[in-house]
């Protein structure tokens, strides 16, 4: 299905919910996500069924067991809970089956004690009428859930609607920016990856897709498969709905039991044990500040501030093992803020750990949801220094227009960012010799220290002005005199003509 077609389908679903009185965009997204999840479960069962029939063996790990679901008021065969079955029921029967059988079944799917089970415990089926359910099922029927790219596009498109509605201050990180950060950090099969402000788990999903593409050896080893499905991915979000959506999103992308939890990672009561992770990928909230009384005390020991963007950076340093690495989007103020907390945190990244790169993004990257200027920081936790040179890159184009429309364009610096980043460790790389007038260049740690640990690209970039040769003043005055004489002569001639 072409992108415009499925967007049109999602628009129709969205409008159907709104016209039926469901005006909360988060609730709409939750309910649509549940339906898409149920649809995908049926597709997964069908794949296992087809494989079993082809090989002439019993079905392996069926999603829907044999027998009858006796947990509801009206017991039904588990086969009735499949999308391909109940989509053909009458509206009254479909509404009853989905509300009383399918939805409770979906809630019970996670392993006992898993984050999925915890997230789904408070989930509610809130589609108000059978007519709306039938319409939604009909409209979602044509969306192919087996295509991981399509699923990603669906979530991204729906989240765009959430952001434009201004709910909860949520706005998505563009997938091509997430992909750049994942490609630059190059996750490995042994990584333990965390996003402490995960939202719908976009960074974790992209990291999983990177591993599938670049490390197929995962599937040849039972221990590696188990690590991928259980231990490799952790995400926290303070919003319960986001945690549920993120948990289902990961399962839809083939990660069986990731840790996706509702948790305010900055709060004292939700403090997380440090040193457990090898890779942080995140775009934490920029706005707002926290009360000292509710903020984790160990974070305040790292940096004394109420600003969430600084506290999240401190959290990432605490979460990482020594040798662990991070890619995090920060507002420009983090790079040059003059408060003691800003300066202390930058000094810490440069002197106590290894700051590797500052990739400056154009201010239109988050439009139409926000016009904030941002950069991506890449660093490694060492607890013993290690910063030598910091690599700066000024992204001027990301493949889309920088206005509210964000239309595709040919201008795109992101492939060059990745290629130059990957060349940094290669002998003879030209990056070391690039001048400060170039789009990317290296700055030694000593110079950054001399500048008070200012990390703004413009502090170090050299701007070359084109030399303009001006004419001598005497020459200009002579030309003006000639022009004045010509004007006087023309005026006298005109006067004689009028008098004749």
C-alpha positions as a printed NumPy array, in Angstrom:
array([[  0.   ,   0.   ,   0.   ],
       [  1.397,   3.394,  -0.965],
       [  2.108,   5.888,   1.812],
       [ -0.635,   8.28 ,   0.705],
       [ -3.157,   5.444,   0.693],
       [ -2.543,   4.275,   4.245],
       [ -2.428,   7.886,   5.45 ],
       [ -5.826,   8.346,   3.868],
       [ -7.056,   5.225,   5.694],
       [ -5.701,   6.503,   9.012],
       [ -7.345,   9.891,   8.385],
       [-10.683,   8.181,   7.848],
       [-10.283,   6.148,  11.034],
       [ -9.272,   9.265,  12.963],
       [-12.249,  11.254,  11.67 ],
       [-14.607,   8.385,  12.494],
       [-13.468,   8.391,  16.123],
       [-13.737,  12.163,  16.41 ],
       [-17.186,  12.27 ,  14.836],
       [-18.29 ,   9.68 ,  17.39 ],
       [-17.306,  11.877,  20.317],
       [-13.772,  10.604,  21.071],
       [-11.936,  13.93 ,  21.102],
       [ -8.843,  12.937,  23.103],
       [ -6.12 ,  12.2  ,  20.512],
       [ -4.16 ,  10.001,  22.926],
       [ -7.226,   7.845,  23.514],
       [ -7.823,   7.549,  19.77 ],
       [ -4.225,   6.456,  19.19 ],
       [ -4.483,   3.892,  21.995],
       [ -7.662,   2.344,  20.635],
       [ -6.37 ,   2.26 ,  17.049],
       [ -3.128,   0.724,  18.316],
       [ -5.054,  -2.015,  20.116],
       [ -6.914,  -2.866,  16.912],
       [ -3.717,  -2.914,  14.844],
       [ -2.093,  -5.106,  17.486],
       [ -5.002,  -7.553,  17.4  ],
       [ -4.795,  -7.618,  13.606],
       [ -1.065,  -8.345,  13.718],
       [ -1.602, -11.199,  16.197],
       [ -3.888, -12.891,  13.704],
       [ -1.339, -12.418,  10.9  ],
       [  1.392, -13.972,  13.075],
       [ -0.842, -16.939,  13.882],
       [ -1.637, -17.38 ,  10.184],
       [  2.084, -17.443,   9.322],
       [  2.717, -20.13 ,  11.939],
       [ -0.331, -22.03 ,  10.7  ],
       [  0.841, -21.954,   7.071],
       [  4.318, -23.113,   8.078],
       [  2.873, -26.016,  10.064],
       [  0.605, -27.048,   7.196],
       [  3.468, -26.899,   4.698],
       [  5.77 , -29.01 ,   6.864],
       [  3.038, -31.324,   8.071],
       [  3.813, -30.67 ,  11.736],
       [  1.819, -29.27 ,  14.677],
       [  1.682, -25.466,  14.817],
       [  4.625, -24.058,  16.759],
       [  3.935, -21.393,  19.425],
       [  0.371, -20.594,  18.329],
       [ -0.91 , -17.156,  19.297],
       [ -4.459, -18.47 ,  19.641],
       [ -4.664, -21.838,  21.419],
       [ -7.06 , -24.647,  20.633],
       [-10.251, -24.891,  22.609],
       [-12.542, -22.345,  24.185],
       [-11.96 , -19.071,  25.999],
       [-13.862, -19.639,  29.251],
       [-12.761, -16.412,  30.945],
       [-15.573, -14.246,  29.575],
       [-19.238, -14.141,  30.488],
       [-19.982, -15.885,  27.2  ],
       [-17.329, -18.54 ,  26.398],
       [-16.173, -18.647,  22.788],
       [-13.758, -20.71 ,  20.685],
       [-10.366, -19.005,  20.589],
       [-10.687, -18.999,  16.802],
       [-13.485, -16.402,  17.163],
       [-10.934, -14.03 ,  18.708],
       [ -8.966, -13.811,  15.462],
       [ -9.325, -10.691,  13.341],
       [ -9.951, -12.752,  10.21 ],
       [-12.956, -14.335,  11.956],
       [-14.627, -11.572,  13.944],
       [-14.347,  -9.031,  11.089],
       [-17.149, -11.007,   9.387],
       [-19.462, -11.009,  12.424],
       [-22.526,  -8.83 ,  12.724],
       [-21.925,  -5.472,  14.388],
       [-23.565,  -6.593,  17.634],
       [-21.601,  -9.833,  17.812],
       [-18.306,  -8.172,  16.848],
       [-18.709,  -5.559,  19.591],
       [-19.376,  -8.242,  22.185],
       [-16.502, -10.503,  21.086],
       [-13.901,  -7.719,  20.916],
       [-14.939,  -6.119,  24.208],
       [-15.486,  -9.273,  26.266],
       [-13.099, -11.803,  24.696],
       [-10.486, -10.312,  22.375],
       [ -9.419,  -7.384,  24.534],
       [ -9.051,  -9.383,  27.775],
       [ -7.145, -12.053,  25.801],
       [ -4.745,  -9.384,  24.506],
       [ -4.18 ,  -8.145,  28.076],
       [ -3.247, -11.675,  29.225],
       [ -0.675, -12.274,  26.48 ],
       [  2.394, -11.007,  28.311],
       [  4.368, -13.231,  30.619],
       [  3.416, -12.847,  34.269],
       [  5.537, -10.093,  35.772],
       [  6.617,  -8.741,  32.366],
       [  6.513,  -5.034,  31.567],
       [  3.921,  -5.789,  28.875],
       [  1.62 ,  -7.334,  31.458],
       [  2.144,  -4.386,  33.797],
       [  1.482,  -1.844,  31.033],
       [ -1.655,  -3.601,  29.807],
       [ -3.129,  -4.123,  33.282],
       [ -4.844,  -0.731,  33.231],
       [ -5.656,  -0.72 ,  29.503],
       [ -9.294,  -0.124,  28.67 ],
       [-11.364,  -0.85 ,  25.577],
       [-13.27 ,   2.419,  25.185],
       [-14.728,   2.33 ,  21.658],
       [-18.244,   3.489,  22.521],
       [-20.439,   1.986,  19.801],
       [-20.587,  -1.108,  17.66 ],
       [-20.981,   1.051,  14.556],
       [-17.658,   2.79 ,  15.237],
       [-15.909,  -0.551,  15.866],
       [-17.204,  -1.995,  12.578],
       [-16.135,   1.11 ,  10.678],
       [-12.667,   1.093,  12.246],
       [-12.174,  -2.619,  11.509],
       [-13.262,  -2.107,   7.897],
       [-10.9  ,   0.832,   7.417],
       [ -7.92 ,  -0.883,   9.071],
       [ -8.431,  -4.131,   7.18 ],
       [ -6.377,  -2.972,   4.186],
       [ -3.29 ,  -1.892,   6.157],
       [ -0.55 ,  -4.557,   5.91 ],
       [  0.785,  -5.17 ,   9.427],
       [  3.46 ,  -7.652,   8.272],
       [  5.516,  -4.768,   6.821],
       [  7.611,  -3.253,   9.626],
       [  8.187,  -0.043,   7.653],
       [  4.452,   0.383,   7.173],
       [  3.848,  -0.077,  10.897],
       [  6.504,   2.521,  11.653],
       [  4.945,   4.965,   9.207],
       [  1.514,   4.408,  10.742],
       [  2.743,   5.2  ,  14.235],
       [  4.694,   8.203,  13.022],
       [  1.699,   9.565,  11.149],
       [ -0.647,   9.073,  14.095],
       [  1.834,  10.699,  16.471],
       [  1.949,  13.662,  14.126],
       [ -1.759,  14.065,  14.762],
       [ -1.144,  13.836,  18.49 ],
       [  1.501,  16.545,  18.319],
       [ -0.564,  18.873,  16.159],
       [ -3.357,  18.549,  18.699],
       [ -0.964,  19.839,  21.34 ],
       [ -1.656,  17.064,  23.834],
       [  0.843,  16.351,  26.621],
       [  3.562,  18.314,  24.806],
       [  4.405,  15.229,  22.759],
       [  6.145,  15.497,  19.421],
       [  7.893,  12.774,  17.538],
       [ 11.553,  12.513,  16.623],
       [ 11.747,  12.226,  12.82 ],
       [ 12.606,   8.667,  11.813],
       [ 15.505,   9.727,   9.579],
       [ 17.111,  11.523,  12.552],
       [ 16.606,   8.438,  14.724],
       [ 18.132,   6.305,  11.968],
       [ 21.196,   8.588,  11.78 ],
       [ 21.752,   8.328,  15.537],
       [ 21.366,   4.553,  15.49 ],
       [ 23.667,   4.157,  12.486],
       [ 26.322,   6.361,  14.109],
       [ 26.252,   4.414,  17.388],
       [ 26.094,   1.046,  15.544],
       [ 24.371,  -1.215,  18.127],
       [ 25.887,  -4.667,  18.622],
       [ 24.185,  -7.971,  19.57 ],
       [ 25.555,  -7.727,  23.122],
       [ 24.411,  -4.145,  23.788],
       [ 21.869,  -3.34 ,  26.484],
       [ 20.046,  -0.302,  25.104],
       [ 17.915,   2.182,  27.019],
       [ 15.777,   5.195,  26.224],
       [ 14.769,   6.846,  29.525],
       [ 12.126,   8.993,  27.766],
       [ 10.938,   6.398,  25.274],
       [  7.493,   7.601,  24.18 ],
       [  6.353,   5.073,  21.599],
       [  9.814,   3.409,  21.612],
       [ 10.925,   4.754,  18.226],
       [ 14.645,   4.67 ,  19.112],
       [ 14.4  ,   1.119,  20.45 ],
       [ 12.465,  -0.057,  17.397],
       [ 15.071,   1.443,  15.066],
       [ 17.902,  -0.124,  17.075],
       [ 16.162,  -3.486,  16.765],
       [ 15.806,  -3.051,  13.018],
       [ 19.516,  -2.159,  12.77 ],
       [ 20.444,  -5.371,  14.586],
       [ 18.172,  -7.472,  12.36 ],
       [ 19.755,  -6.004,   9.244],
       [ 23.408,  -5.917,  10.281],
       [ 23.704,  -8.865,  12.669],
       [ 21.74 , -11.843,  11.304],
       [ 23.977, -14.091,  13.396],
       [ 21.687, -13.263,  16.334],
       [ 19.181, -15.822,  15.105],
       [ 21.716, -18.648,  14.901],
       [ 22.41 , -18.63 ,  18.629],
       [ 19.846, -19.289,  21.373],
       [ 21.568, -17.051,  23.911],
       [ 21.726, -14.142,  21.444],
       [ 18.059, -14.575,  20.549],
       [ 17.12 , -14.571,  24.218],
       [ 19.198, -11.429,  24.821],
       [ 17.514,  -9.672,  21.87 ],
       [ 14.008, -10.586,  23.008],
       [ 14.372, -10.028,  26.766],
       [ 17.393,  -7.989,  27.805],
       [ 18.529,  -5.792,  24.92 ],
       [ 15.845,  -3.083,  25.079],
       [ 14.605,  -0.948,  27.965],
       [ 12.363,   2.097,  27.761],
       [ 10.792,   4.348,  30.384],
       [  8.075,   6.95 ,  29.992],
       [  6.105,   8.846,  32.613],
       [  2.878,   8.527,  30.6  ],
       [  0.968,   5.243,  31.012],
       [ -0.603,   5.43 ,  27.552],
       [  2.776,   5.979,  25.908],
       [  4.196,   2.995,  27.783],
       [  1.383,   0.766,  26.536],
       [  1.782,   1.968,  22.958],
       [  5.565,   1.574,  23.163],
       [  5.237,  -1.944,  24.542],
       [  2.874,  -3.006,  21.755],
       [  5.045,  -1.246,  19.178],
       [  8.06 ,  -3.312,  20.228],
       [  6.071,  -6.539,  20.117],
       [  4.698,  -5.655,  16.693],
       [  8.308,  -5.229,  15.555],
       [  9.221,  -8.714,  16.721],
       [ 10.767,  -8.082,  20.155],
       [  8.986, -10.513,  22.451],
       [  9.469,  -9.263,  26.02 ],
       [ 11.324,  -5.935,  26.17 ],
       [ 11.247,  -3.831,  29.327],
       [  8.92 ,  -0.917,  28.586],
       [  7.702,   0.658,  31.808],
       [  5.753,   3.615,  33.034],
       [  8.352,   5.449,  35.066],
       [  9.498,   9.016,  35.615],
       [ 13.186,   8.269,  35.342],
       [ 14.153,  11.533,  37.074],
       [ 11.991,  11.015,  40.154],
       [ 13.392,   9.843,  43.467],
       [ 10.849,   7.036,  43.869],
       [ 11.672,   5.651,  40.415],
       [ 15.437,   5.875,  40.677],
       [ 17.1  ,   3.237,  38.485],
       [ 20.214,   1.287,  39.367],
       [ 23.206,   2.764,  37.582],
       [ 25.769,   1.143,  35.346],
       [ 23.463,  -1.403,  33.728],
       [ 23.456,  -0.212,  30.108],
       [ 25.92 ,   0.039,  27.246],
       [ 23.991,   2.367,  24.905],
       [ 21.62 ,   5.289,  25.47 ],
       [ 19.526,   6.619,  22.579],
       [ 17.153,   9.43 ,  23.482],
       [ 15.376,  12.677,  22.759],
       [ 14.32 ,  13.646,  26.296],
       [ 11.857,  16.445,  27.12 ],
       [ 13.388,  19.924,  26.871],
       [ 10.814,  22.098,  28.567],
       [ 10.058,  22.38 ,  32.213],
       [ 11.813,  22.034,  35.521],
       [ 11.423,  19.729,  38.499],
       [ 11.037,  20.225,  42.208],
       [ 14.201,  19.39 ,  44.131],
       [ 12.091,  17.381,  46.581],
       [ 10.894,  14.953,  43.907],
       [ 14.122,  14.664,  41.91 ],
       [ 16.436,  11.688,  42.445],
       [ 19.112,  12.806,  44.9  ],
       [ 21.925,  10.973,  43.129],
       [ 21.193,  13.033,  39.98 ],
       [ 21.367,  16.273,  41.956],
       [ 24.758,  15.166,  43.231],
       [ 25.951,  15.028,  39.621],
       [ 24.456,  18.377,  38.621],
       [ 22.434,  20.662,  40.868],
       [ 19.657,  21.995,  38.663],
       [ 15.917,  21.875,  38.055],
       [ 16.265,  21.82 ,  34.265],
       [ 15.072,  18.525,  32.821],
       [ 17.459,  18.522,  29.841],
       [ 20.478,  18.703,  32.17 ],
       [ 19.055,  16.165,  34.607],
       [ 18.483,  13.696,  31.761],
       [ 22.128,  14.018,  30.699],
       [ 23.176,  13.356,  34.29 ],
       [ 20.825,  10.352,  34.337],
       [ 22.401,   8.967,  31.172],
       [ 25.872,   9.173,  32.692],
       [ 24.576,   7.258,  35.699],
       [ 22.758,   4.624,  33.646],
       [ 25.756,   3.78 ,  31.461],
       [ 28.458,   1.279,  32.243],
       [ 32.012,   2.504,  31.832],
       [ 32.698,   2.183,  28.126],
       [ 29.01 ,   2.713,  27.328],
       [ 28.064,   5.284,  24.72 ],
       [ 25.217,   7.708,  24.156],
       [ 23.536,   9.7  ,  21.41 ],
       [ 21.103,  12.276,  22.739],
       [ 19.265,  15.253,  21.249],
       [ 19.625,  18.428,  23.319],
       [ 18.398,  22.012,  22.894],
       [ 21.038,  24.521,  21.856],
       [ 21.036,  26.057,  25.328],
       [ 22.82 ,  22.994,  26.678],
       [ 25.756,  23.817,  24.401],
       [ 26.357,  27.372,  25.598],
       [ 24.201,  28.016,  28.689],
       [ 26.017,  30.203,  31.185],
       [ 24.622,  28.821,  34.453],
       [ 26.906,  26.906,  36.785],
       [ 24.939,  23.705,  36.106],
       [ 25.375,  24.079,  32.323],
       [ 29.101,  24.701,  32.626],
       [ 29.654,  21.925,  35.159],
       [ 27.883,  19.353,  32.988],
       [ 29.823,  20.32 ,  29.836],
       [ 33.102,  20.26 ,  31.759],
       [ 32.166,  16.804,  33.08 ],
       [ 31.483,  15.465,  29.572],
       [ 34.781,  16.834,  28.252],
       [ 37.119,  16.236,  31.198],
       [ 35.675,  13.248,  33.08 ],
       [ 34.351,  11.281,  30.104],
       [ 34.861,  11.25 ,  26.354],
       [ 32.833,  13.75 ,  24.342],
       [ 33.061,  12.599,  20.736],
       [ 30.821,  14.778,  18.579],
       [ 28.371,  17.662,  18.375],
       [ 26.096,  17.408,  15.331],
       [ 24.173,  20.673,  14.901],
       [ 20.696,  20.186,  13.422],
       [ 18.798,  22.824,  11.442],
       [ 16.05 ,  24.525,  13.446],
       [ 13.287,  23.233,  11.154],
       [ 13.856,  19.541,  11.917],
       [ 10.96 ,  19.345,  14.397],
       [  8.516,  21.486,  12.463],
       [  5.562,  21.844,  12.371],
       [  5.452,  20.754,  16.025],
       [  8.334,  22.853,  17.365],
       [ 10.901,  25.273,  15.992],
       [ 13.509,  24.664,  18.675],
       [ 17.177,  24.606,  17.664],
       [ 18.866,  21.362,  18.626],
       [ 22.033,  19.314,  18.369],
       [ 22.975,  15.669,  18.891],
       [ 25.648,  14.929,  21.483],
       [ 27.682,  11.738,  21.129],
       [ 29.693,  10.729,  24.17 ],
       [ 31.175,   7.749,  25.968],
       [ 31.205,   7.217,  29.693],
       [ 34.755,   6.511,  30.861],
       [ 34.963,   8.07 ,  34.357],
       [ 38.603,   8.739,  33.503],
       [ 38.554,  11.301,  30.701],
       [ 39.584,  10.504,  27.165],
       [ 38.362,  13.466,  25.141],
       [ 41.009,  14.287,  22.557],
       [ 39.274,  16.13 ,  19.732],
       [ 35.568,  16.888,  19.434],
       [ 34.036,  16.534,  15.975],
       [ 31.589,  19.245,  14.927],
       [ 29.218,  18.971,  11.967],
       [ 26.729,  21.6  ,  10.844],
       [ 23.739,  19.927,   9.174],
       [ 22.191,  22.422,   6.769],
       [ 19.718,  20.08 ,   5.059],
       [ 18.134,  16.8  ,   6.189],
       [ 16.293,  15.752,   3.033],
       [ 13.158,  17.762,   3.784],
       [ 12.161,  21.394,   3.524],
       [ 12.627,  23.273,   6.782],
       [  9.198,  24.876,   6.767],
       [  5.983,  23.543,   8.291],
       [  5.268,  21.351,   5.24 ],
       [  8.525,  19.359,   5.538],
       [  8.343,  18.279,   1.902],
       [ 11.059,  15.931,   0.533],
       [ 14.031,  17.681,  -1.091],
       [ 17.2  ,  16.571,  -2.836],
       [ 19.441,  18.449,  -0.391],
       [ 20.444,  16.018,   2.352],
       [ 23.586,  16.146,   4.492],
       [ 22.805,  13.078,   6.602],
       [ 24.587,  10.506,   4.381],
       [ 27.656,  12.743,   4.495],
       [ 27.413,  13.011,   8.297],
       [ 27.482,   9.215,   8.623],
       [ 30.236,   8.712,   6.049],
       [ 32.525,  11.308,   7.639],
       [ 31.811,  10.013,  11.133],
       [ 32.741,   6.497,  10.072],
       [ 35.958,   7.773,   8.484],
       [ 37.204,   9.448,  11.675],
       [ 38.945,   6.349,  12.971],
       [ 40.426,   5.436,   9.589],
       [ 44.088,   6.214,   8.951],
       [ 44.511,   9.07 ,   6.51 ],
       [ 41.007,  10.432,   7.07 ],
       [ 40.666,  13.914,   5.635],
       [ 38.578,  15.064,   8.608],
       [ 41.685,  15.838,  10.67 ],
       [ 42.877,  18.309,   8.049],
       [ 39.565,  20.009,   7.285],
       [ 39.614,  23.762,   7.904],
       [ 37.264,  25.509,  10.311],
       [ 35.483,  26.989,   7.312],
       [ 34.23 ,  23.515,   6.285],
       [ 30.911,  21.964,   7.239],
       [ 32.683,  19.575,   9.632],
       [ 35.933,  19.901,  11.551],
       [ 37.77 ,  18.778,  14.68 ],
       [ 38.456,  20.963,  17.712],
       [ 41.083,  19.927,  20.295],
       [ 40.019,  19.556,  23.907],
       [ 42.461,  22.227,  25.061],
       [ 40.744,  24.868,  22.925],
       [ 37.312,  23.86 ,  24.201],
       [ 38.586,  24.163,  27.783],
       [ 39.981,  27.624,  27.009],
       [ 36.53 ,  28.652,  25.792],
       [ 34.9  ,  27.686,  29.089],
       [ 33.665,  24.366,  27.622],
       [ 31.372,  26.171,  25.203],
       [ 30.133,  23.58 ,  22.686],
       [ 28.321,  25.84 ,  20.234],
       [ 29.567,  25.245,  16.714],
       [ 29.724,  28.963,  15.882],
       [ 32.272,  29.466,  18.664],
       [ 34.815,  27.519,  16.607],
       [ 33.666,  27.849,  13.006],
       [ 35.529,  30.357,  10.868],
       [ 33.52 ,  32.392,   8.399],
       [ 35.336,  33.545,   5.27 ],
       [ 34.004,  36.739,   3.799],
       [ 34.452,  37.343,   0.091],
       [ 36.894,  40.164,  -0.529],
       [ 35.188,  43.125,  -2.134],
       [ 37.359,  45.647,  -4.062],
       [ 35.901,  49.111,  -3.815],
       [ 36.639,  51.907,  -6.28 ],
       [ 38.682,  54.87 ,  -5.118],
       [ 36.566,  57.746,  -3.729],
       [ 38.12 ,  60.249,  -6.152],
       [ 37.105,  58.079,  -9.09 ],
       [ 33.519,  57.814,  -7.813],
       [ 33.339,  61.608,  -7.316],
       [ 34.593,  62.195, -10.861],
       [ 31.874,  59.924, -12.258],
       [ 29.251,  61.759, -10.202],
       [ 30.455,  65.083, -11.603],
       [ 30.078,  63.787, -15.167],
       [ 26.538,  62.555, -14.383],
       [ 25.604,  65.897, -12.854],
       [ 26.836,  67.717, -15.979],
       [ 24.821,  65.397, -18.225],
       [ 21.698,  66.017, -16.127],
       [ 22.23 ,  69.806, -16.28 ],
       [ 22.7  ,  69.736, -20.072],
       [ 19.551,  67.625, -20.513],
       [ 17.574,  70.   , -18.286],
       [ 18.641,  73.074, -20.299],
       [ 17.755,  71.34 , -23.566],
       [ 14.317,  70.427, -22.245],
       [ 13.747,  74.004, -21.062],
       [ 14.555,  75.476, -24.53 ],
       [ 12.167,  72.987, -26.145],
       [  9.311,  74.05 , -23.855],
       [  9.965,  77.799, -24.529],
       [  9.967,  77.425, -28.329]])
